[in-house]
Amino acid sequence: MLDRDDNLSASVGPLGPKGAKPAAAGNDLSMLEALFAEPSLSQRQLAREVGLPLSKAHFVLRRLIEKGLVKVQNVRDSKHKMGYLYVLTPRGLEAKAKLTYRFLQRTAADYQSMRDRVEKILGAAILAARTSSNGSVAVCLLGGGPLGEVVIDVIALRQDAVIVTDVDLARVAVLIDPDASRPRHSNLTLVDFA
């Protein structure tokens, strides 16, 4: 465990290293995760695994080694020519856990923000599409993916809307896929998230 006076505690802020951009924290986390899963990766394989140019991966790896988060072990019987293992130190494991926790916090906050926006926009569209009857408003999704799943979740919690698959039966169309064709119904409320 690290104590309050430890350098890592002082150098890791809420988004990774103090003063670092979230991308730097993301690079650190990606690299720590890759090395945790496979310490025998060569730097070239590591760069490919984390999606960085080789020079950037070398820079990030060197920084992690200098911070004491990764230890280099020379291994003769390695399948790689140089024979190095990049092993996470106890500090590296703790940093990986902290970065993972912060990443999950940011992701959850981003998801909630996206869901709130979808609820607000979709709620206004459903209200605008309401007829004089008290029945549910039919909503058709045009597209899918993660945003489509959020829209489905939001509609599932509403009592005044149902999902339909036929756009001709819908009063509201939610355009998620930018390649989907736009419906041409005049009585259709279109929500464009594409």
C-alpha positions in Angstrom: 0.0 0.0 0.0 1.1 3.6 -0.6 1.0 6.1 2.1 0.2 9.8 1.8 3.8 10.8 1.4 4.5 8.5 -1.5 5.3 10.1 -4.8 2.6 8.2 -6.7 -0.1 9.6 -4.4 1.2 13.1 -5.1 1.7 12.5 -8.9 -1.7 10.9 -9.7 -4.5 13.3 -9.8 -8.2 12.7 -10.5 -7.5 12.2 -14.2 -4.2 10.5 -14.0 -0.8 12.2 -13.5 -1.3 15.8 -12.3 -1.4 18.2 -15.3 -1.8 15.3 -17.7 -4.6 15.1 -20.2 -7.2 12.3 -19.9 -5.5 10.7 -23.0 -2.3 10.3 -21.0 -4.1 8.6 -18.2 -5.8 6.4 -20.8 -2.4 5.5 -22.4 -1.1 4.6 -18.9 -4.1 2.5 -18.1 -4.0 0.7 -21.5 -0.4 0.0 -21.2 -0.6 -1.2 -17.6 -3.6 -3.5 -18.6 -1.7 -4.9 -21.5 1.5 -5.6 -19.5 -0.6 -7.1 -16.7 -2.2 -9.5 -19.2 1.1 -10.3 -21.0 4.4 -9.2 -19.5 6.4 -10.8 -22.3 5.2 -8.4 -25.0 7.9 -6.8 -27.1 7.6 -3.0 -27.3 6.4 -3.3 -30.9 3.7 -5.8 -29.8 2.8 -3.5 -26.9 2.5 -0.5 -29.2 0.2 -2.5 -31.5 -1.9 -3.8 -28.5 -2.5 -0.3 -27.1 -2.9 1.4 -30.5 0.0 3.8 -30.2 2.9 4.5 -32.5 6.1 2.6 -31.4 7.8 5.9 -30.3 4.9 6.9 -28.2 4.6 3.5 -26.6 8.3 3.6 -25.8 7.9 7.0 -24.2 4.9 5.9 -22.1 6.6 2.6 -21.1 9.8 4.5 -20.1 7.7 6.9 -18.0 6.0 4.0 -16.2 9.4 2.4 -15.5 10.8 5.7 -14.2 7.7 6.1 -11.9 8.4 2.7 -10.5 5.1 1.2 -11.8 6.8 -1.3 -14.2 9.9 -3.3 -13.6 12.0 -4.7 -16.4 13.3 -8.2 -16.0 15.9 -9.7 -18.3 14.9 -13.3 -19.2 17.3 -15.5 -21.2 14.7 -18.1 -22.2 12.2 -15.6 -23.5 10.6 -16.1 -26.9 11.7 -12.6 -27.8 15.2 -11.7 -29.0 15.9 -9.2 -26.3 14.4 -11.4 -23.6 12.6 -8.8 -21.4 9.6 -9.1 -19.2 7.7 -5.9 -18.2 6.2 -6.7 -14.8 3.9 -4.5 -12.9 5.2 -3.6 -9.5 2.9 -3.4 -6.4 2.8 0.4 -7.1 1.9 -0.4 -10.7 -0.9 -2.7 -9.6 -2.2 0.0 -7.3 -1.9 2.7 -10.0 -3.8 0.4 -12.5 -6.6 -0.1 -10.0 -6.8 3.7 -9.3 -6.8 4.5 -13.0 -9.4 1.8 -13.7 -11.6 3.2 -11.0 -11.3 6.8 -12.3 -12.0 5.6 -15.8 -15.1 3.8 -14.7 -16.3 6.9 -12.8 -15.8 9.1 -15.9 -17.6 6.5 -18.1 -20.5 6.2 -15.7 -20.8 10.0 -15.5 -20.6 10.3 -19.3 -23.3 7.6 -19.6 -25.6 9.4 -17.2 -25.1 12.7 -19.0 -25.9 11.0 -22.3 -28.9 9.3 -20.9 -30.2 12.6 -19.4 -29.9 14.3 -22.7 -31.6 11.5 -24.5 -34.4 11.6 -21.9 -34.9 15.3 -22.3 -34.9 15.4 -26.1 -36.9 12.2 -26.5 -39.4 13.3 -23.9 -40.0 16.6 -25.7 -40.5 14.7 -29.0 -42.9 12.3 -27.5 -44.9 15.2 -26.0 -45.0 17.0 -29.3 -46.1 13.8 -31.1 -48.9 13.1 -28.6 -52.4 13.0 -30.1 -55.5 13.9 -28.1 -55.7 10.2 -27.0 -54.0 9.1 -23.9 -52.4 6.1 -25.6 -48.7 5.4 -26.0 -46.7 7.1 -28.7 -45.1 4.7 -31.1 -41.3 5.3 -31.5 -39.1 3.7 -34.2 -35.3 3.6 -34.0 -33.4 4.0 -37.2 -30.0 2.6 -36.3 -28.5 0.9 -33.3 -25.3 0.7 -31.3 -24.6 2.0 -27.8 -26.7 5.1 -28.4 -29.6 2.9 -29.6 -29.3 0.9 -26.4 -29.6 4.1 -24.4 -32.7 5.1 -26.3 -34.3 1.7 -25.8 -33.5 1.9 -22.1 -35.1 5.4 -21.8 -38.2 4.3 -23.8 -38.6 1.1 -21.7 -38.9 3.2 -18.5 -41.6 5.5 -20.0 -45.2 4.6 -19.8 -46.2 6.9 -22.6 -44.1 5.3 -25.4 -43.6 2.0 -27.1 -41.0 0.9 -29.6 -42.2 -0.2 -33.0 -40.1 -1.6 -35.9 -42.1 -0.2 -38.7 -41.5 3.5 -39.3 -45.0 3.8 -41.0 -46.6 2.9 -37.6 -44.5 5.4 -35.7 -45.3 8.9 -34.5 -41.6 9.5 -33.5 -38.6 8.4 -35.4 -35.2 8.4 -33.7 -32.4 8.7 -36.3 -29.2 7.2 -34.8 -27.4 5.9 -37.9 -26.2 8.7 -40.2 -26.4 6.4 -43.2 -30.1 5.5 -42.5 -32.6 7.1 -44.9 -34.7 9.8 -43.3 -38.4 9.1 -43.2 -40.6 11.4 -45.2 -43.9 11.3 -43.3 -45.3 14.7 -42.6 -47.0 13.6 -39.3 -43.7 12.1 -38.0 -41.6 13.8 -35.3 -38.0 13.2 -36.1 -35.3 13.1 -33.4 -31.9 13.3 -35.1 -29.0 11.9 -33.0 -26.9 11.0 -36.1 
